Amino acid sequence: MIQDLCIIMLTAGIVSLLFKLFRQPVVLGYIVAGLIAGPYMFGESWISDNESVETWGEIGVLFLLFAMGLEFSFKKLIQIGNTALIAAGTIVVGMMSVGFLTGRLMGWSEMNSLFLGGILCMSSTTIVFKAIEDMKMGGHKFAHVVFGILIVEDLFAVVLMVVLSSIAVKKQFEGTELLFEIGKLIGYLVLWFVVGIAIIPSFLKIFRKHLNNETLTIFAIGLCLGMVLLAIQAGFSSALGAFVMGSVLAETIEAERIEHLIQPIKNVFGAIFFVSVGMMINPSLLIDYWLPIIIITFIVIFGQIFFGSIGTLLSGQSLKVSLQSGFSLVQIGEFAFIIAVFGQNAGITDASLYPIVVAVSVITTFLTPYIMKLSNPAEQLINQHISKGTKMFLDNYAQKRNSAKTESTWKKYLKKVSGIVLIASIICVFIYILFFQYAAPFILTKAELFCSIFNEKWADLITKIITLAVLLIISSPFLYYIVARYRMSDEVRELWKQGNHQKASLAGLYLLRLLIGIAFIAYALYKIFTLTTGMLFGLSIILLIIISFSRRIKQQSRRLEEGFSTNLTAREVSADKQRPIGKHFVSKLLPYDIHISDFTVPTESEFSGKTLSQLNIRKESGVSVIRIIRGGVFTNIPGGNKHVYPGDRIVVAGSDEQIDKFRQMLDKSQHPDKYKKNKERNHVTLDNFVIEADNPFIGKSIIESQIREKTQCLVMGVERNNLYIMNPEPTLVFMENDVILVAGETDKLRALIG
């Protein structure tokens, strides 16, 4: 095992260094390393125990998805708005359909075609991030749109893995099964997200001072593996559990710290996973299936450009942003490998699908940076050939989609109520399942304890009443959310004043909420007692009224909600304090072709020491300087006489082109070679010299010689008669044959010593 691990790490390290040298993604290097170490390249595998490599690879998948979860955020998914949802939805539907149809036209089975469609609709988050970073386009508007699309695609990939897992077990595809699995998944995600946010951030806050890096790493990995076990118990994949726990921890203040600590572990096991991916590739199959590889590569590139651009256009973005987004998503990546490996290991896809997918991924990943650069020429070409009317229609459509819209009172109220009712209902279902599976049997079996005090009939009744009371005490805050939360909100008061029609609608909605609450209580009564339908309904109403109007339950539910809200927003509140500009201000700019970016002034920049008027930033680049941050102190809307110094963060607002011009200004202002020469020339060093008979320092004290004042050098020590006097007093008098140890800049020392 140690020998195998040594071979994997050394091969992956050497090959990845070569790929780094040629500025290619490291992931591809790992796959090539696996190809070299595998059994197909040289006729014999360098690895003796393939099963252990597969086990490490499975662990690698867990850490990869855990790390992805740490970068993911369900709250971000809610906040990104319709742009990412519409664009990602268009890509998913379009690419899945084209992928499935392509597979069938090539004569593939339904399962192979279905897996192909799922694989083709997901771009590589890692590759896109890296390409945008290398091209220094992270501050562009399209980058934020692409990141939102990738978040939605990651979530869809998790849903797809769950659905494909079900298909793998039953060997067939059913629409009802799909709906059931999606519903089950939504319930699972909502439940553990709410429970995790309610508990984990509070725990981390209490023990924060005791959580050093070592303890926090162990704790985070323990939570990850714990959620993996829960996911398996619930019938989901282990990868889903890792992703969910990562997304829960992503909402905590410790998220960045955990992500930093997990990074080395993810890198090690992730490398093993991708090496194991490469080991499964048979090069001869790539030659045999060269035509499907070429066909699918073209479908990925042109399909993603088409559906990505159309989807982003439909969401209300400009033609330029839409094309930039579409041209950025032209690859398949990490999830494609995971799904392809899963299909092959489950035995529901042909062996040929896997190497084809890997080959397509390698080709599209290599081409991504070059294709991204073609978005601007493509925009120019389209603008030359479309009519003025079409262009005006697109501009008006984008402006209309992005214009600020005031939500109706009904829409605000329905969003509040539907959200709280859905979450509370899911939690109640979870409580009921656990209670009747574990707690209720335990309580009911203790009826014998009452038999010694009461007769058997009364003991049984008292036990059932206690069982019901325990269940209602646990679930009452959530039943209150279902029935009574936002019952007298500002929206309700406003709608109530608008006439009988609105009153009737409010009454109907409240009745629906009552029926949901009655259903939960009636089910509890039915499971515990033997009652007629009328008694069930009557007791349910009475108990629900008590819960709805109980002040104690209301206060308890409010405390739970406040604690959850505090935990949910803790990271955002902390981040707001460090943001160069307020989030509210940034959101106001979204409908316009203006966004915010900040830059740090380098030490060697010619910006240093100059005023904004002297730099003439507005005229040279077009951006507006809206804030300068120095040592945590903010200067908002700085005037022309404001100086700029090294380390300052300059926050600017402008279009993509204007911000690029400012970046170029800042880059051109740097002279690292000149700075390096100055640094070398001004380097502080030590030297010594002997005071000879004709030296003017003889008979003078250190202070009288004025060495420090005249030469900016410092007397560090004096050697006299083989004795060292370090840090001598200023009154020490120099004598002949003294050896003087001095410190200073190189050129100053040369001038002093001669």
N, C-alpha and C positions, 0 to 999 in steps of 0.2 A: 504493500500500500504506500509506504514512504517513497519507494522507488518510482511508482506511478505518479505520485504527486510531484516529485522532483522533476520528472520528464515533462509533465503538463506545465508546470510553472516556468521552467527554463525555456521550453519551446515557445510558450505564449509570450514570455518576456522578450526574447530575441526577435521574434517575428513582429511583435507590436512596436518595438523600437524602429525596425525598418519601415513600418507603415507610418510611424510618426515622422520619420525622416522625409518621406515622400508626401507628408501632409494628408494622409488618408485616415479615416476613422479607425480607432483601435479595435472596435468590435469586429471589423473585417479581418484584422490581424489575428484575432483569437480563432476565428473560423478557419483561416488558412493554417494556423498552428495545429488545429484539430485534424485537418486534412492530412498534414504531414505525419502526425503521430498515429493516425488511424490505420486500419488494416488494408486500405485500398490503394494508397499512394505507392508504397514500396513492396507490396505483396505480403507484408507481415506487420502486425500492430506492434508499436513500441510499448503499449500498455498491456500488462499481464492480467489485470482484474477489471474488466469493463463494467461489472456490476457496481463496484465501489465508485467508479467515475459517474455512473448514472445517478447514484445516490447523492453524490456531491452536487451534481447538476440540478437535481430536484431541490436541494437546499439553496442552490444559487437562484433558482426561480423564485423561491420564497423571499430572499433578500432583495432581489430585483424589484418585485412587486411591492414589498414593504417600503423600499426607497421611493418608488413611484407614488405610493400612497402619501408619503411625507411631502411630496411636491404637489400633490393633488389636494383639493379642498372642496367639500360639498357646498360650503358657503360661497366659495368663488363660483361654483357651477350655478348657483341661484343668482349671483350678482352679475354674471357676464351678459345676461340679457338674451334677446332673441337672435342676435347676430351669429354667435357660435352655434346655437341650437339649430337654426335654420340651415346654416352652411354645412354643419356636420351631418344633419339629417339628410340633406341632398346628396352629400358624398356617400354616406352609408347605403342609402337606397339605390343610388345610381350604380356605384361600384359593385355592390352585392349582386344586383340584377345582371350587369354586364359580365361579371366574373362567373356567375352560375350559367348564363347563356353560352359563354365562351367554352366552359368546360363541357357542356352538353354537345356543342358543335364539333368539339375535338373528339367526341366519342367517349367521354369520361362518364362514370356512374354518377347518380344523383348525389351520393355522399361526397365523392371527390369534388364535384362541382359546387356543392354547398360550402364545403370547407374552403375551396378556392375563392368563392365570393366573399366569405368572411375575412379571409386573409388580405384580400386586395383593398378592402375599404378602410384599412388602418395605416396611417403614416407613422413614421418613426419619430417619436418625441425627441430622443437623444440626438439623432442626426440633424433634425431641423434646428434644435437649439444651438448645436455646435456650428452649423452653417451660418446662421444669423449672427452669432457671436463673432465668428471669424470675419464676416463681411461688415462688422460694426454697424449693424442695422437694428439692434435691439430697441432703440428708441423710436423707430418708425411706427406709424400707425398700424400697418399691416401685420407687424410682429405681434402686437397685442391681439389682433383678430385671430391669427394663426394659433397662438398659445391657447386661446379660448376653444378653438375647434379641436385641438389636440386633447384638451381636458375632457370634452364630450366624447371624443373617440375612445379615450382610455376607459371611460365608464362603460361605453357600449361594448368594448372588448371584454370587460368583466362579465357583462350580461351574456355575451356570446359564448364565453367559456362555460357558463352555467348551463345554457341551452344545449351546447354541444356535448357536455357531460351527460345530460339526460338522454340525448340521442345515442350516445355511445353505449349506454346501458341497454336501451330498448331496441337499438338497431333500426329505428324508424323515426320519422318526423311527423308530429301531430300538432295541428294548430291549437287545440285545447290545451295540450301539454305545454306548448310554448307560453300561452297566456298564464297558465298556472305557475310555471317556473318564474316568469317575470314578476308576477304578483308576490310569490314567495320571496324572491330576491329583494323586491322593494321593501317588503316587511322586514326582512332581515337587516338590510342596510339602515333603514330608519330606526329600528329598535336599538341596534348596537351603536349607532351614531349618537342617539339621545342618551342612552345609558352611559356610553363612554365619556361624553362631554360632561355629564352630570357628576361623574365620579373621579375620573383620572386627573383632570386639571386641579381639582381641590386637593387630591392626594399629593400631587407634585408640589403644590404650593405649601402644604404643611411641612413636607420633608425636604424642601428645596435646599436648605443650608447643609443637609446631610448627603445630598446627591452629588458626589464628585463624579468625574468623568467615568471612572470604572464602574461605580454603582449604577449610574444612569444608563450606561451601555447594557449591563446585565439586566436591569429592570425593563428596558425597552425591548430587548430580545425576548425576555420572558413573556411580556404582554403579547408580542407578535406570535410566538409559538402557542400561547394560550388561546388566542383568537383563531389560530389555525385549527386547533383541536375542536373548538366550538363550531367552526364552519363544517368540518368533517362530520361532526355529530348531527348537524342540521341537514346533511345531505349535499353540501356544496363542496367545491374543490378547496384544497389547502391554499392554493394561490389567492383565492378570494379572501380568505381569512387574513392573510398577510397584508393584502391591499387595504382592507377595511381598517385594521388596526393602525396602519400608516396614516390613513386619512383622518382617523380620530386624533392621533398625536399631532397631526398637522395643524390642528386648531389650538394647541397649547403654546404657552410662552417658550417652552423648551424645544420647540420644533426644530429650529435652526441648529441648536446644539446637538440634538439627537441625530439629525441628518448628517452633521459633520462627523459624529462619532461612528455612525453606521457605515459611512462611506468606504473606509478601508475594507471592512468585512464584506460589503456588497461587491467591491471591486474584485476581491479574491474569489469568492464563490461565483460571482457573475462570469469571471474569466473561465472558471472551470465549466460552467454551463455552456458558454459559447464554444469552448474547445470540444466539449462533448457533441455539440451540434455539428462541428466540422468533421468529427470522427465518423459520423453517420453518412457522410457524403461519399458516393461512389463516382469518381470522375468519369468512368466509362458511361454511366447513366446520363451525365451532362452532355456527352457527345451524342448519345442515342436520342436524347430529347432536345436537341438544339432548336428545332422548329417551335415547339411549345414555349421554350424559354424566350425566344425572340418575340413571339406573338404576345405573350403575357407581359413582357417588358414594355412593349409599345402600348398595350392596354393600360398598364399602370400609369405611364407617363402622360399619355393623351387623355385618359379617363379622369385622372386626378386634376389635370389642368382644366378640363372642361367642367366637370361637376363641381370642383372647388371654386372656380371663378363664377359659375352660374349661381351656386348656392350663396356665395358672399354677395353677389349682386342682388339677389332676391332679398337678402337681409337688410339691404339699404345702404351698402357701401359704394363708394365711387368705382368707376371702371379701373382706375389705376390700382387701388387697394385690392380689388377683387382679383385682378390678374396676378399681382404680387403674391397674394395668398395661394391661388391655385398653382402657380409655378413653384411654390415652396413645399408642396405636399406630395411631390412626385417620387415617393419611395415607400417601401414596406419595411418594417423593422422588428423590434423586440417581440411584440405580441404575435407577430406572424410566425416567428420561430417557435414560440411556446405552443401556439395552436397547432402548428404543423407537427411538432414532436408529439403532442397529445394525441392527434389523430392517428399517427403511425403506431404509437405504443398501445393505443386502444384497439388497433386492428380494424378500424373502420375506413381507413384511406389506404390507397395503394402506396407501395414503397417509392414509386416514382415521384409522387407529389412533393415529398420533402426536399430532395435535392433541387427540384425545379424552383421551388419557392426560395431556397437559399441563393441559388444562382441569380434569380431575378432581383432579390434584395441587394446582393453585392453590386450588380450592374447599376441599379437605380440609385443606390447610395453614392457610388462613385460619380454619377452624372449630376447629382443634386445641385452642387454649387454652380456648375456651368449652366444648368437649366434656369436656376433662379435669376441669373444675369440677363436672361432673354426676356424677362417680363416687360422691361421698358421698351425695347424694340417692338415687342408684340403690341403694346399699347399704342405706340406711334403708328404702327401699320393699321390697326383697327380704326384709329381716329381718322386716318386718311381715306378710309373706304366706307365709313358709315355716314349717313346723311346728317344734316344739322338737326332735323326733326328728331331722329333717333337719339342723338347726343343730348338734346334738350330734354327729351323724355327721361333718359337715364339720370340726368342731373336733378330734375324735378322729383323723380321717384326717390332718389337718395335723400334729398332735402326733406321730403314729406315723411319718410320713414324715421329720420333722425330728429325731426322737430320735437320739441318738448310737448308731451301730451299730458293733460290732466286726467287722472283716473277718476271715474265716476265713483260716487259714494257707495253704490252697490258693489262695484268691483273691489274696492278696498275692503268692504265688510266681508264679502265672500272669500277673499284671499285669507283674511285673518281666521275666519271660522273654519273653512275647509282645512287649512293647515293644522290648526289645533285639534280638530276632531279626528283627522286622519292619524296624527301622531299618538294622541291619547287612546284611540281605538286599538292601534297596533300594540301599544304597551299593555292595555287591558287584556288583549288576546294572549300575550306572552305570560302575564300574571296568572290568568286562568289556566293555561296549559300546565305551567309549573305547579300551581297550587293543587289542581285535581290529580296530577300525576304523583306528587311527592307529599305535600303537606296534608291534604284531606285524608288520605288513607292512614297517615300517622295519627291524626287527631281522632278519627272515627274508631280506630282499633283500641283506643284507650278508654272505651266506654265501660270496661270492667271496673275501672277505678271508682266509678259512680255507683256501681251496683251495691257496694257495701254500705252506701248511705241512702240511696233511693232505690225504688224497685226498678226493674229492668226497663219498663216503659218510659219512666221519667228520665232515667240515665241516658237512654237513646235520644230522647228529645233534647235534653240539655246539651249533649255532645254535638248534635246537629246545629243547634243555635250558636254554640261557640264556634263551630266550623264556619258558619255563614258570617258571623261577626268578624272573625279574623280576615276572611276574604274581603269583606266590605271595608274594613279599616285600611287594608293595603291598597285597594283599588279606588277608594272614595275620592282622592284628589284628582284622579284621571277621569272618573265618572263626572266630576264637577266640571272639568274642562270640556267634556263632550256636551253637557247639557246647559251649563250656565255661564261659561266664560264668554266675555264680550256681550253678555245679555243686555247690559245697559251702557254700551259704549257711545261715544260721540256720534258715530255713524248711525246707530239705531235711533238716537234722538232726532237727528236730522231727517232721516227717512220717515219717521213717525209723523213728522209735521207736514209731509208732502201729500197727504190724502189717504183715502180708504184703500186705494189700490196697493200702495206701498205697505200699509198696515197689514193687509191680507197676505202679501208676500212674506213679510217678516213673521207673521203667525205661522204660515206654512213651513218656513225654514225652522222655526223653533219646534214645531210639532215633529219634524223629521229628526231633529236632535233628540227630542224626548223618546221617540221610538227606538233610536239606537241605544240610549241609556236603559230603557225598559228591557230591550232584548238581552243586554248583559246581565241585568239583575234577575230576569226571568230564567235565564239559563242556569244561573247559580242556584236559584230556588228549585229548579227542576232536577238538578244533579244531586242536591242534598235532601230535599223533602219529596214526599208523594202528595201532590196537590192537584186539584182540578184546575182547568184552564182559567176559570173566572178568578179563583183565589190567587193563582200565579200572577195574573194581570193586575189585580187589585193591590196585592202586597208589593209588587214591583213599583207601582205608581207611588204608594205611600213612602217606601224606602227612598225612591228617587227624589221626592219632594223634600224629605228630611235632608238628604245630601245637598240638594240645590240651595237650600236656605240656611244651612248650618254655617255660622260665622267661623267656627273653629276649622272646618274643612276648607272654607274659603281662604282663611289666613295661611293654612298649611300649603294649599295649592299655590298661593302667591309667593311664599317663601321658596318653594321648589322652582317656580318659574324664574324668580329673580336670581337664584343661585345658578341656574342653567344659563341664563342670559349673560351673567357676569363671566362665567367660564368661556362661553362661546365668543365673547368680544374681547377677552383679555389680550390675546395676541394682537388683534387689530388696534386696540387702544395703545399697546406698547409700541407697535410699529408706527402709529400716527405721530408719536413724539419724536421719532427719528426721521420721518419723511421730510424730504427737502421742500415739499409743498403739500398743502392740504388735499385730502382725497376728494372733498366736496368741490374744490376749485377745479381739480382735474376732470371730474365728471361733467362739469358745466361746459368743458371744451369739446366733449365728445362729438356733438353734432357738427363741429367746424373742422376745417383742415388745419388745426393747430393742436399741438400737444406739448407736454412738458418733458424736459430732459435736463440732467445736471452733470457737470463736469468738474473734476478736481484739477486745480492749477498745479502742474509739475514744478519741481524745484528749479529745473534748468530752463523754464519758460521765460521768454522775453516779456510776457504779461506782467511779471513780478515787479512791483514798485510803481506801476503806471496807473493812471486814473482811467475810468471808463471813457472819459472824453478823449483822452490820448489814444486809447485803443480803437475808438470809433467802431464798436462792435455792430451797432444797428445798421450803419451805412455799408459796412463791409460784408455782412452776412444776412442781414434782414431780421435776425432774432431780437427779441426783447429780453433784457436782463430783469427778472422780476424778484430775484433774491440772491444775496451773498451770505453764505454761512461760514463763520470763522470761529473755531473753538466753541461751537455750540451756541453762539450768539447770531441771531438772524437780523439781517438788514433788508427790509422789504422795500421794493421799488427804489433801489439806490440811485442817488443823483450822479451827475457827470463827474463830480469831484471826488467820488469814492475810489480809494486806492485798492488795488488787487495785489495779494501776496501769495507766496507758495503755500499750498495746502488748502487754500480757499475753495469752497464748493460754489460754483456759479450755476444758478438755476435759470434756464432760459425757456422761452416759449416761442414756437414757430412751426412752420411746415417742415416736412421731411427734408426738402431741398435746403431750406434755410439752416436747419440744424446740422446738416452735412457740411455746409459751408463754414459754420462756426467750428465744427470739429476739425476741419482742414486748417482753419486759422490757428487753432490751438496746437495742432500737430506741427505746423510750419514754424511756430514760435519756439519750438524746442531745439536746442543745440547740444545734444548729449556729448559730442566729441569735444566741443569747446569747453563744456562743463567739466568733462573728464580731465582735460589738460589743466584747467584752473585748479581742479581738485588735487591733481598730482603735484602741481607747482606749489600749492599752499599746504601740502601735507606736513603735519607736525611730526618731528622726529627728534632723536637725541644725538648729541655729539659731545666731544670734549676737546680741550686744547690746554697746552702747558704755558704757564706764565713765565716767559723767559726774562733775562736781565734787562732788556730794553723795553719791556711792556709797560705802558702808561698806567696800568691798573695797580702796579706794585705800591703798597703803602696806602691804598684807598680801600674803604669799606665797600660792601656790595651796594649800599644805597648811594654812596658817593660816586661810584663808577657809572651809575645811571644806565646800566646794561638794559634793563627792562624798558626804560622810557625811550631810549634812543634806538634800540634794535628790536623791540618787542620779543626778546628772548628771556628765558627764565633760568636763573641759576638753581639747579636741582641739588647739587652736591659739590664738595671740595675734598680732594684726596691730598693729605699732607703727612709726610713721613710715614707712608703706608697705613695711615688711619683715614677712615672715611667719615666725613661730616655731612650727613644727609639733611636736606631742608635747613640750611644754615640760617642763623639770625642775620638780619640786614646789617648789623653792626660788625660782622666778621670782616677783618682786614686781609686783603690778598697779600701773599708773600711770594717771593721768587721760588720757582719749581713747583708751585701748586698746580694740580690738575683740576681744571674746572669742568664740571658736567653741566651742560646747558640743554634746554629744550626750546624748540621754536620751529617756525616754518622753514622749509629747506633753503629757500633763497636768502632768508634773513640770517640763518646760521652761517651760510657761506660768506656773507658780508662781514659778519662778526669775527669769524675765525680767520678769514683771509685764505 
